[in-house]
Amino acid sequence: MRAGTSFAERFRTVSGTPPLAYLSRWRMVLAQRALRNRDVRVGTLAAELGYGSESAFSNAFKREIGQSPLHYRRQLLAAG
């Protein structure tokens, strides 16, 4: 068995989540926190979180959270 496979299996056993799913979810938690600050630009945030483009980040955010980063921010700021 390869080391990467062993790691992935062990990670999943311990955390209950595959490593890439965990990483994706963690990125979205960081993104949600960052989007509370209206000065944070979505493109800059995408790069900081390791996405190759703002579009890739926006698509991942929408898939995970259910709305675009800008819509999420607008809704968050309107509520608070």
Contacts in CASP RR format, 6 or more apart in sequence:
PFRMAT RR
TARGET T0000
AUTHOR 0000-0000-0000
METHOD contacts of the structure
MODEL  1
MRAGTSFAERFRTVSGTPPLAYLSRWRMVLAQRALRNRDVRVGTLAAELG
YGSESAFSNAFKREIGQSPLHYRRQLLAAG
7 19 0 8 1.000
8 18 0 8 1.000
8 19 0 8 1.000
11 17 0 8 1.000
11 18 0 8 1.000
11 19 0 8 1.000
11 22 0 8 1.000
12 18 0 8 1.000
12 19 0 8 1.000
15 22 0 8 1.000
17 25 0 8 1.000
24 60 0 8 1.000
24 64 0 8 1.000
25 64 0 8 1.000
27 49 0 8 1.000
27 50 0 8 1.000
27 60 0 8 1.000
28 60 0 8 1.000
28 61 0 8 1.000
28 64 0 8 1.000
28 65 0 8 1.000
30 49 0 8 1.000
31 45 0 8 1.000
31 49 0 8 1.000
31 57 0 8 1.000
31 61 0 8 1.000
31 69 0 8 1.000
32 65 0 8 1.000
32 72 0 8 1.000
34 40 0 8 1.000
34 45 0 8 1.000
34 48 0 8 1.000
35 42 0 8 1.000
35 45 0 8 1.000
35 69 0 8 1.000
35 72 0 8 1.000
35 73 0 8 1.000
35 76 0 8 1.000
36 73 0 8 1.000
36 76 0 8 1.000
38 73 0 8 1.000
38 77 0 8 1.000
42 54 0 8 1.000
42 57 0 8 1.000
42 58 0 8 1.000
42 69 0 8 1.000
42 70 0 8 1.000
43 54 0 8 1.000
43 57 0 8 1.000
45 57 0 8 1.000
45 69 0 8 1.000
46 52 0 8 1.000
46 53 0 8 1.000
46 54 0 8 1.000
46 56 0 8 1.000
46 57 0 8 1.000
46 58 0 8 1.000
49 57 0 8 1.000
51 57 0 8 1.000
51 60 0 8 1.000
57 69 0 8 1.000
58 68 0 8 1.000
58 69 0 8 1.000
61 67 0 8 1.000
61 68 0 8 1.000
61 69 0 8 1.000
61 72 0 8 1.000
62 68 0 8 1.000
62 69 0 8 1.000
65 72 0 8 1.000
67 75 0 8 1.000
END
